[in-house]
Amino acid sequence: MNRMHTLFAAILALAVASPLAAREPFTVGGLTAQPGERVSGFLEVPGGVDEGARIPVTLIHGTKPGPVLALIAGTHGYEYAPILALQWIRPQLDPNRISGTVILVHIANLPSFLGRTIYYSPVDGKNLNRVYPGKPDGTVSERIAYVITTEVIERADYVVDLHCGDGNEALRPYTYWMVSGNAKVDEGSRQLALAFGLDHIVIDTHRPNDPQASIYTANTAITRGKPAITTETGQLGQTEFKQVVMALRGVWGILGHLEMMEVLDKPLPADRVVWLDRYEVLRSPETGLFTALVNPGHTVAKGTLLGILSDLFGEKIAEIRAPFAGVVNYVVATPPVSQGEPLAMVSRIQPEK
Ligand SMILES: [Zn+2]
């Protein structure tokens, strides 16, 4: 090959390589994935007024361009089914088959997971899903929220916050569709909810609109103009396949809907969904023992007895009744309850339009 040929070959190689070369690496915190790479590591939450934490994440950076999807599990550390779903998904996501980028936040709240606590961090006693967008100089839950807001949510185009019934909650699977008033974002979120495939969807119009007081993980995305949903699949610390597979199937549905991967699952048609247009979380008036008298998924009338609250000696102190007719989304199914904590959630079925 003479010099002219060499030059020509080099130009040709550059031209062929350029679509790939144009795709930038993707960096989150101290982790960088090249196109076609799957990289796992930790986001560091530095120590401050209390101890620091680490957040295990995986970046799957596709060879082809596309959206950035963040999947966040383990905001509540006792919610195992979606945590396991992301562990199962990780090896199955082949960056060479993905258009775009997936950020897996495997366990957002490692202090709660390792401390085996429901609702609250064992370090600062706060609920991670009530402190968004977080603070760089707050307590550890607020600092975790700050890292997830700045490193994950602000980098993503779509966010799915994966929950389940907590360690004490029996739950019928459902998705929250949060309606913000931003029509474009709301329609994007609605399509995510349908793609996730659960047939009960709560229409939630009560989340704050202030991005600086977004409170909740998914709402932090929504108030920043990104479609997002909160999903609830699994319950009571259970880890059986049938509990884990619901979130797994939901994630495939979203990857297909966003055209990030070819999948067989199609979004659920809107008319297959039971839309729930009002909900109420019933909270315990006192500290004591709760005995549930209904199962999640049950249909109840206004006034149906949902459970009995008794004091620490077993004497009945309150009857908990449905505030309106609807469906029981979840109910506390283990005895201990503290004043002000949830006992059950009931939702009204949206009347036919
Ligand atoms: Zn949760």
Residues whose N, C-alpha, C, O or C-beta is under 5 A from the ligand:
A	BS01	ZN	H76 E79 H163 C164
